[in-house]
């Protein structure tokens, strides 16, 4: 097991799991966009098992962020694979690509989507805007880093402020 960065703490992991369990009766895919070493993937996969988590990432880090230089210096994808193999029930389907390539391949509703990829305003805005119409009724759209100004601004430009919840670093919105 390899978790080198402390980017997704225990409180965030717990809240993510609680949100995921809340869609037990909602039909559709469970999707994670941005997985890094798999700390959130493990929490999500264990919360929804035996349902499959579709883990989407390039494992190249985000341009202009520290993750890009870290990914260039080591095999983060191999770390992710090892962590998921060791710490889940094998209910993770890996999609090594960006979300812009993955989402057009989805042909069914999304019951749960967790976003923790690039943190720029444009990427968060576009990702959330693309997922909103794909969400199943009662589905949860959530992500990490609500405290990060570009993330917060993108969310509040798309979603009603009184419908966005936050706990630890995780934000969430449930589709009516």
C-alpha positions as CSV (number, residue, x, y, z in Angstrom):
1,X,0.0,0.0,0.0
2,X,1.4,3.4,-1.1
3,X,-0.2,6.7,-0.2
4,X,2.5,9.3,-0.3
5,X,0.5,12.5,-0.4
6,X,-2.0,13.4,2.3
7,X,-4.5,15.1,-0.1
8,X,-7.7,13.4,1.0
9,X,-8.0,13.0,4.7
10,X,-10.0,10.6,6.9
11,X,-12.9,13.0,7.4
12,X,-13.2,13.4,3.6
13,X,-13.0,9.7,3.1
14,X,-15.8,9.0,5.6
15,X,-18.0,11.7,4.1
16,X,-17.4,10.4,0.5
17,X,-18.4,6.9,1.7
18,X,-21.6,8.2,3.4
19,X,-22.6,10.0,0.2
20,X,-21.9,6.9,-1.9
21,X,-24.1,4.8,0.4
22,X,-26.9,7.3,0.0
23,X,-27.3,6.3,-3.6
24,X,-27.7,2.6,-2.9
25,X,-31.2,2.6,-4.4
26,X,-30.4,4.9,-7.4
27,X,-29.7,3.1,-10.6
28,X,-26.7,4.1,-12.7
29,X,-23.0,4.2,-12.8
30,X,-20.6,5.1,-10.0
31,X,-17.9,7.4,-11.5
32,X,-14.7,8.9,-10.0
33,X,-12.9,11.5,-12.1
34,X,-9.4,12.1,-10.8
35,X,-8.0,9.2,-8.7
36,X,-4.3,9.8,-8.1
37,X,-3.0,7.0,-5.8
38,X,-6.5,5.7,-5.1
39,X,-7.2,6.9,-1.6
40,X,-10.7,8.2,-2.6
41,X,-11.2,5.3,-4.9
42,X,-10.6,2.8,-2.1
43,X,-13.1,4.6,0.1
44,X,-15.7,4.8,-2.7
45,X,-15.2,1.2,-3.9
46,X,-15.5,-0.2,-0.4
47,X,-18.7,1.9,0.3
48,X,-20.5,0.8,-2.9
49,X,-19.3,-2.8,-3.2
50,X,-20.3,-4.9,-5.0
51,X,-21.2,-2.1,-7.5
52,X,-18.4,-1.1,-9.9
53,X,-16.5,2.2,-9.6
54,X,-15.4,3.6,-12.9
55,X,-12.1,5.2,-12.1
56,X,-11.1,7.8,-14.7
57,X,-7.7,9.5,-14.7
58,X,-4.7,10.1,-17.0
59,X,-2.3,9.6,-14.0
60,X,-0.2,12.4,-15.5
61,X,-1.1,15.0,-12.9
62,X,-2.7,18.4,-13.6
63,X,-0.8,20.9,-15.8
64,X,0.7,23.7,-13.7
65,X,0.0,21.8,-10.4
66,X,2.5,19.9,-8.2
67,X,0.8,16.7,-9.3
68,X,2.3,17.0,-12.8
69,X,5.9,17.1,-11.5
70,X,5.2,14.3,-9.1
71,X,3.7,12.1,-11.9
72,X,6.7,12.8,-14.1
73,X,9.0,11.5,-11.3
74,X,7.3,8.2,-10.5
75,X,4.7,5.7,-11.7
76,X,1.6,7.0,-9.9
77,X,-0.6,4.7,-12.1
78,X,1.2,1.6,-10.8
79,X,0.8,2.9,-7.2
80,X,-2.9,3.3,-7.9
81,X,-3.3,-0.2,-9.3
82,X,-1.4,-1.7,-6.4
83,X,-3.5,0.2,-3.8
84,X,-6.8,-0.7,-5.5
85,X,-5.8,-4.4,-5.8
86,X,-4.8,-4.6,-2.2
87,X,-7.6,-2.5,-0.6
88,X,-10.8,-3.2,-2.5
89,X,-12.9,-6.1,-3.5
90,X,-11.8,-5.8,-7.1
91,X,-14.9,-3.7,-8.0
92,X,-12.9,-0.9,-9.8
93,X,-12.9,-0.6,-13.6
94,X,-10.0,1.6,-14.7
95,X,-10.3,4.1,-17.6
96,X,-6.9,5.6,-18.3
97,X,-8.0,8.8,-20.0
98,X,-9.3,12.2,-19.3
99,X,-12.9,12.9,-18.4
100,X,-13.6,14.6,-21.7
101,X,-12.8,11.4,-23.5
102,X,-14.7,9.2,-21.0
103,X,-18.0,10.9,-20.6
104,X,-19.0,10.6,-24.3
105,X,-18.7,6.8,-23.9
106,X,-21.3,6.8,-21.1
107,X,-24.7,5.7,-22.3
108,X,-26.6,5.2,-19.0
109,X,-27.4,7.5,-16.1
110,X,-24.8,8.3,-13.4
111,X,-26.0,7.6,-9.9
112,X,-22.8,9.0,-8.3
113,X,-19.9,11.1,-9.6
114,X,-16.9,12.3,-7.6
115,X,-14.7,14.9,-9.2
116,X,-11.1,15.5,-8.0
117,X,-9.2,16.2,-11.2
118,X,-7.7,19.5,-12.5
119,X,-8.6,22.4,-10.2
120,X,-8.9,25.2,-12.7
121,X,-12.1,27.1,-13.0
122,X,-12.7,26.0,-16.6
123,X,-12.0,22.3,-16.0
124,X,-14.3,22.1,-12.9
125,X,-17.0,24.2,-14.6
126,X,-16.9,22.1,-17.8
127,X,-16.8,18.8,-15.9
128,X,-19.8,19.7,-13.6
129,X,-21.7,21.1,-16.6
130,X,-21.2,17.9,-18.5
131,X,-22.2,15.7,-15.6
132,X,-25.4,17.5,-14.5
133,X,-27.6,16.3,-17.4
134,X,-26.1,12.7,-17.0
135,X,-27.1,12.4,-13.3
136,X,-29.9,10.1,-12.4
137,X,-32.8,11.5,-10.3
138,X,-31.6,11.4,-6.7
139,X,-28.0,10.9,-7.8
140,X,-25.1,12.7,-6.1
141,X,-22.6,14.8,-7.8
142,X,-19.7,15.7,-5.6
143,X,-16.0,16.5,-5.5
144,X,-13.0,17.6,-3.5
145,X,-11.5,20.9,-2.7
146,X,-14.5,23.1,-2.1
147,X,-12.1,25.5,-0.3
148,X,-10.1,26.1,-3.5
149,X,-11.3,29.4,-5.0
150,X,-11.6,28.3,-8.7
151,X,-13.4,25.1,-7.6
152,X,-15.9,27.0,-5.4
153,X,-16.5,29.7,-8.0
154,X,-17.2,27.1,-10.8
155,X,-19.6,25.2,-8.5
156,X,-21.5,28.3,-7.5
157,X,-21.7,29.5,-11.1
158,X,-23.6,26.3,-12.0
159,X,-25.4,25.1,-8.9
160,X,-27.7,26.9,-6.4
161,X,-25.6,27.8,-3.4
162,X,-28.3,26.6,-1.0
163,X,-28.2,23.1,-2.6
164,X,-24.4,22.6,-2.3
165,X,-23.3,20.9,0.9
166,X,-19.8,20.6,2.3
167,X,-18.1,18.5,4.8
168,X,-14.4,18.4,5.4
169,X,-13.0,19.2,1.9
170,X,-15.9,17.5,0.0
171,X,-18.8,19.3,-1.7
172,X,-22.0,17.6,-2.8
173,X,-25.2,18.2,-4.7
174,X,-28.1,15.9,-5.1
175,X,-30.1,16.0,-8.3
176,X,-33.8,16.4,-7.6
